[in-house]
Amino acid sequence: MEVSVIGSSQAKIGRVDLVNRELGFCGNFRPQIFSRKSKICFGQTIGWPQKSPIRLTVKAAIQSEALVSDKVTVKSKPIDGVRLYVGLPLDAVSDCNTVNHARAITAGLRALKLLGVDGVELPVWWGIAEKEAMGKYDWSGYLALAEMVRKVGLKLHISLCFHASREPKIPLPEWVSRIGESQPSIFFSDRAGEQYRDCLSLAVDDLPLLDGKTPIQVYNEFCGSFKSSFASFLGSTITGISIGLGPDGELRYPSFHNPARNNRIRGVGEFQCYDQNMLSYLKQHAEAFGNPLWGLSGPHDAPSYDQAPNSNNFVKEHGGSWETPYGDFFLSWYSNQLISHGDRLLSLAASTFNDVPVKVSGKVPLVHSWYKTRSHPSELTAGFYNTVSRDGYEGVVEIFARNSCKMILPGMDLSDEHQPNEALSSPRSLLAQIISACKRRGVNVSGQNSSVSGAPNGFEQIKKNLLDENKVVDLFTYQRMGAYFFSPDHFPKFTEFVRRLTQPELHSDDLLSDEAESVSSEQGKNLHMQVA
């Protein structure tokens, strides 16, 4: 992909040679910093591997308050002080600990810098940094990427990922997978005995099953090694760190790891309480509660992955077991196990980084399917005891407040009108409920979109959420950089989105013309790149 920007000859020129050197320009092309009614353009070849490499002409309006120094800096004034980040590719660092697509990422970072983006988010994978043996860390690829970000002058948010990824394929550490072969109970299990092997069961947090150490000890040592290795970046380039809390880094049970079949509406999911350690804790809890028969297994009338709410007894709208004393017993225990796990990990991260100027955060999913039903079954199976008569997020927000952590909320590009009617979904209502709880507890929120190519009118919905008067969202991370992100179908829309965030009241002369947003494409090598 090639991105080129064309400048105007009508404005004041700053230290153009520094700009040229920063972006790697050569020849007589001279990008310029312009006055309010001018346009700024930048040029760089971005070699994102994909089936059809794209030559893309992008023109982006930048505010007049540009500061040109040894590092090019564009001063922007985001809406309500919301900072804008962009996620780097999930496979930015390979399993061999080298930087994937290094030239493309460098060019992309420069493009984002000139657009006025504040920073980028980098996933740091347990299965890469501690791949071969416990305590044997290799941070080389991530250190190289952090240095690339620092040189461009962007900020960096680190996501510590203690889970695996299926696309792109990034496994758990080899030594953890070997332990799992002989001790499968370290993984979540559903009622049929099917295991979820992309993260460890929360029931083993404090059990010494990893070569004599508990997962919490291993996570703690991982965070400590990261802290010492990246000390020169913390508080300057690295300003935020999120800790993985479960599947896909989110605080939830893997209740939806089976996709919907035959393009059907996703079912309500399954409870994940059947590994031997979860069942042991359930048994102990039932005995302490005074009813040991309730601890023999999970609910006998629980739903399966593909079922709708009213096709089973436990979560059906009226007269379901969820409204019985047993249902309250089980759901309280199930959700409290998840909340306690989140509390342990947030506390670990907060204590590890309490002496460095970074903000610690964790991610909570937006499980919005079936939200308009009384039982909210998808939330129940995911671990959130949230129903028509009970707020299941107060306890979740409380652990974030107690540990002085921010909450990351995805799905800010989703609107109710674009959800299937049959799913009785309401991402807008659920988002408002969680944000209200955060506001009451003084917990700040970092927003994310669901996917780079996902929701219709996603940019408009993001802007609405950022303009909302809730005043708790102070950072938004757009997911994620890659071939599609820089494609002619997407990147012009993103640049306009950034412009609207940083310049909500531009004069009409500042708006880009149709001609300025033109793009062209050319066929190239048959290459592929993962984009999340």
Secondary structure as GFF3:
##gff-version 3
##sequence-region A 1 532
A	DSSP	beta_strand	2	4	.	.	.	ID=ss1
A	DSSP	alpha_helix	16	23	.	.	.	ID=ss2
A	DSSP	beta_strand	44	45	.	.	.	ID=ss3
A	DSSP	beta_strand	55	57	.	.	.	ID=ss4
A	DSSP	beta_strand	66	68	.	.	.	ID=ss5
A	DSSP	beta_strand	72	74	.	.	.	ID=ss6
A	DSSP	three_ten_helix	79	81	.	.	.	ID=ss7
A	DSSP	beta_strand	83	87	.	.	.	ID=ss8
A	DSSP	alpha_helix	102	115	.	.	.	ID=ss9
A	DSSP	beta_strand	119	125	.	.	.	ID=ss10
A	DSSP	alpha_helix	126	129	.	.	.	ID=ss11
A	DSSP	alpha_helix	140	152	.	.	.	ID=ss12
A	DSSP	beta_strand	155	161	.	.	.	ID=ss13
A	DSSP	alpha_helix	174	182	.	.	.	ID=ss14
A	DSSP	three_ten_helix	184	186	.	.	.	ID=ss15
A	DSSP	beta_strand	187	189	.	.	.	ID=ss16
A	DSSP	beta_strand	195	200	.	.	.	ID=ss17
A	DSSP	three_ten_helix	202	204	.	.	.	ID=ss18
A	DSSP	alpha_helix	215	229	.	.	.	ID=ss19
A	DSSP	beta_strand	238	243	.	.	.	ID=ss20
A	DSSP	three_ten_helix	247	249	.	.	.	ID=ss21
A	DSSP	three_ten_helix	261	263	.	.	.	ID=ss22
A	DSSP	alpha_helix	276	289	.	.	.	ID=ss23
A	DSSP	three_ten_helix	292	295	.	.	.	ID=ss24
A	DSSP	three_ten_helix	309	311	.	.	.	ID=ss25
A	DSSP	three_ten_helix	321	323	.	.	.	ID=ss26
A	DSSP	alpha_helix	325	352	.	.	.	ID=ss27
A	DSSP	beta_strand	359	363	.	.	.	ID=ss28
A	DSSP	alpha_helix	377	382	.	.	.	ID=ss29
A	DSSP	alpha_helix	394	402	.	.	.	ID=ss30
A	DSSP	beta_strand	406	409	.	.	.	ID=ss31
A	DSSP	three_ten_helix	416	418	.	.	.	ID=ss32
A	DSSP	three_ten_helix	421	423	.	.	.	ID=ss33
A	DSSP	alpha_helix	427	441	.	.	.	ID=ss34
A	DSSP	beta_strand	445	448	.	.	.	ID=ss35
A	DSSP	alpha_helix	458	467	.	.	.	ID=ss36
A	DSSP	beta_strand	473	478	.	.	.	ID=ss37
A	DSSP	alpha_helix	491	502	.	.	.	ID=ss38
A	DSSP	three_ten_helix	508	510	.	.	.	ID=ss39
A	DSSP	three_ten_helix	515	517	.	.	.	ID=ss40
###
